């Protein structure tokens, strides 16, 4: 996918440009000669862009400030969401916050929203993560703004948590637990491919949905074994009932002072919600990426709580 250069007078805003997916979207836009500002809840994080990105607070308690921060913005790339409830922040809170952001974008005169959602998001889903994502999609559609909804599956890259932490466990422990038969499927997509898909979608004018999915599909058992081979692990892969696997994950979470996985994440995985029936849109193969990054993947544990709440 070739990304054409846009007029540098066009201004983009990216929520969470110092985070994971947001950082790659920002880099893609900057490399294309475009101007970017960020709205972030972590303004003191290290700036990976050498001061080229102006920083504004992502403060949902002050919607007027959000409007002013978005003045002059042509396209808003939204990566804001929460992986699981924590303290006062719930999925309902995240939906409400997203609605506040969408209304602010409309009031500020933003022309287009590119929203990072998830495959198989649905406002009718029994799983609160997927249901909340679906409700945010509905709010964007109802806003009257031009939009692109990008729906990635499992996103992998140097800073990712899932693939990295599977490798971390496989490197350090003699066994790894897979939920049930391990025959649920995943279709990993590279973070740079997601960023390119998002940026390309921002350059279009029609309303659209696009799944961001990689060219390889694995069962979860196959995925774990692939990561294990890349990491040089001899750990035994065990198949456990989901409830027992969740109990072990909660024990591990206590030891690591983190949240390894939630019950709803297990349910979403086992319901095959992390694959797409649509065409392949990402080009990078996880197997190739793992071979190229075998020494680094899983070298350190990546903490979700450390990344977002501390």
N, C-alpha and C positions, 0 to 999 in steps of 0.2 A: 504494500500500500504506500504510494508516494504522497507525501503531504506537501501541498502547494503552499507557497509563502503568501501570507495575507498582508494587507496594508498595516504597517507598524503603528498607525494612529489608532487602530482598533485596540481596545483595552479589554483584557480578560481578567476575571476574578476567579480564584481557585480557593475553595475552602480546604484548609489543611495542607497547604503547600509544603510544610515542613514535616508532614507525616509520610505515609507509605505511598499509596496510589497517587495522592495529590502531588507529591514531589515529582513523580515521573511525568504526570500530565504537565506540570509547570515547566519541567525541563524540555519537554517536547515542544511546547509553545515558544519558549525562549529561543530554542535552537532554530525555530522557523521564523525568527525575527519579530515576534509579537511581544507586546507589553503585557505584563502580568502584575496583579496585586493579589495578596492573600488575606483572607479572613480566617483567623486562627484562634483557638482557645489556648495555645501554647506559644505566646509571642516571644518568650525568652529562649526558645530552643535555638540551637546552632543553625545559622543561616547557610544552607548549602549553595546559595546562588550569588554570593559575593556582593550582596546589597542591591542586586538588580530587581528585587521584588519588594514593593512597599507593603508594610505590614499594618493591618487593621484588626481590631478585636472582633472575634465571633461571639458576641454577647447577646444572647436571645432575650435577656431581661430588658434590653434597651433597643427596641425595634427602630426608633427614630435614628439612632446611631448607625444601625445596619443600613438604613436607607441612604444615609449620607456617605457611608463607606462604599456603596455600590453606584453612586452617581457617576455617570460617564462610562460605565461598564457596558460593553457590547454583549459579551457572553459570560455567563456564570457556570463554572464547572463545580458541581457540588459532590463532595465525597463524604460529607458529614453523616455519621450514623454511630450506633453503639452495638457492640457484639453481644453484650448481655447486660441485664440490669445491675446497677451498682449504686448503693446508697440511694440518693434521691433521684438518680437518673434511671428511668425505666424506658421501655419501648414506647409507652404512651407519651412520655416526656419527649422522646426523640421525634415522634410523629408531630407533636405540637411545635417543637422547635423548628422542624423542617417547614411546617406551614408558615411560621413567622418569617423564615428566610425567603420563602417563595413570594409572600406578600410584599416584603421589603424590596425584592428584586423588581416586582411589577411597579411599585411606587417610584422606584429610582429610574425607571425607563430602560431596564435591561431588555435586550431584544430576544435572547435565547438562553435556555437553561440546558446544560448537559448534565444529567444526573446519573451517578453510579449507583445502580440498584443491585439485584442478584437474580440469577436464573430462577424461573418459576415463582417469582414474587406474585402474591395474590392477596387482595384484601379479604378474601374468604378463607385463607389458609388457617388450619387449626394451630399452626406454629407461630408464635408471636413475632419472631424475627421476620419470617416471610410475609406475615400479615401486615406488619408495620411497614415493610418496604412497599407492599402493594398499596397501602393507604397513602404513602408519600407520592407514589406514582400518580394516583388519582388526583391529589392536590395539584400536582404540576400540570396535568392535563386540563383540569378545571380552571387554571389560572388565566388562560387565554394567551399565554406566552408561547412563542415557538419553542419546541423542546426536542431533545433526543434522550431517550432512556437507554443507557448502556447496562447490560445485565451480565456481569462476569460470573464464572463458576469459582473454583478454588484458584486464587491468584498466587503464583509462586515468583520468587525473586530473592535477591540477597537479603532483604530485610523481612521476608515473610515469616510468619509464626508457625503455621501448621507443618509445612514440609520440613522446615528447620528443626522444629522440636521433635518430630518423629525421628529424624536423624540423630538428634542429641540423645534421645532415649536409647536408640538402637546401638549407639556407640558405647554407652555406659552401663547397660543392664543386660543380663543374660536372656531375658525374655521380653516380648512385646505383645500386648493384648489387642486382638482384633475383635470387634463387636459382632457376635453372631457368626454366620458362615463367611462373612467378609466378601460376599458377592455383590454388595451394593456398588454402584459405579460412580466414578468421578472423572471429570474432563478438565484437567488443569490448564490454566492459561497464564502466559508470561506477563508480568507487570508492564513491561515495555510495550507489548502488543496491546494491552488494555489502554495504555496512555495514547497510543497512536490511533486506536479506534475512537477514543473519546475526542481527541483533537480533530480528527477527520469529520466526526459527527457534528462538531461545533462549527465547521465550515460550511455545512449544508444548510438549507433553508426549510426543507419539509419536516414535518413532525414524523418521528420514527422511533421504533424499538429495534435494538440490535443486541443479540447475545454475543458476549465476548468469550469465546471458547477455543481451546487449543486443539491441535490435530490428533492428539492421542487420548484414548479412553481406557481406563483401568478399573478393575474391581479394586476395592480397598485393600484386599489381601495382596493383589499384584502390586499396588502402589507401595505398600510397606516393604515388600520384598525388593522392589526396584531401588528404593531409597537405601535399604540395608546393604545391597550390593555396592552401591556408590560409596557408602560410608565405610565399607570394609568390615561390616558387622557380622558376627557369628551368632547373634541373638536368635533364639527360637521364637517363631511366631505362634502364639496360642490363640485359639478361638474360644471366647468366653460368652456366656449369656450377657446381653446388654446391661442388665441391672448390676451384675457382678463387675463388669467392666467399668461401669460408671462409679461404683463404690471404690474401686482401685484408683480411678482417676481423681476422685475427691480426696482420697488419702494422699496421693501424689501432689495435689494442689496445696494441701496443708503443708507438706514438706517444703514445697517450692515457693510458698506464699504467692500463689498465682491461681488462675482458673485454667486448667488444662482443657477441659471440654465440658459442655453442659448437656443435660438430658435432651433439650430441644435440638441441639446440634447433632446428637446421635440420631434422633428421630428423622431429622431432615436428610442426613446422610443415608440412612437405611431406606428412606422413601425415594431415593434416586433423584433428589432435587438439585444435585450439583452436576447434572449433565443437561445437554440441550438437544432437542429434536431438530434444530435449525442447522444451517451450514456452518462449517468451520470458518472462523474469522481471524484466529491467531495463527501465526506461522511457526512459532518456536516450540520445539518438542521438549517436553520435560526430560526425556531420556538423554537427549543431547546436552541439555543444560546441566543436568546432574553430573554427566561425565566431565564437563568442563569445570565444574565447581565442586568436585568431589572432596577436596581437601578442606574447603571452608564450610560446607553445609553441615550444620549440627555441631560446629566447633564450640559454640557458646549457646546457652539457653536464652531464648527470647521471651521476655515476660510481657504478657498483655497488660497487666496492672501497672508495671513500671512504665510502659510506653504511653498509656493514656490517663492514668490516675495519679501519678506521682511527679 
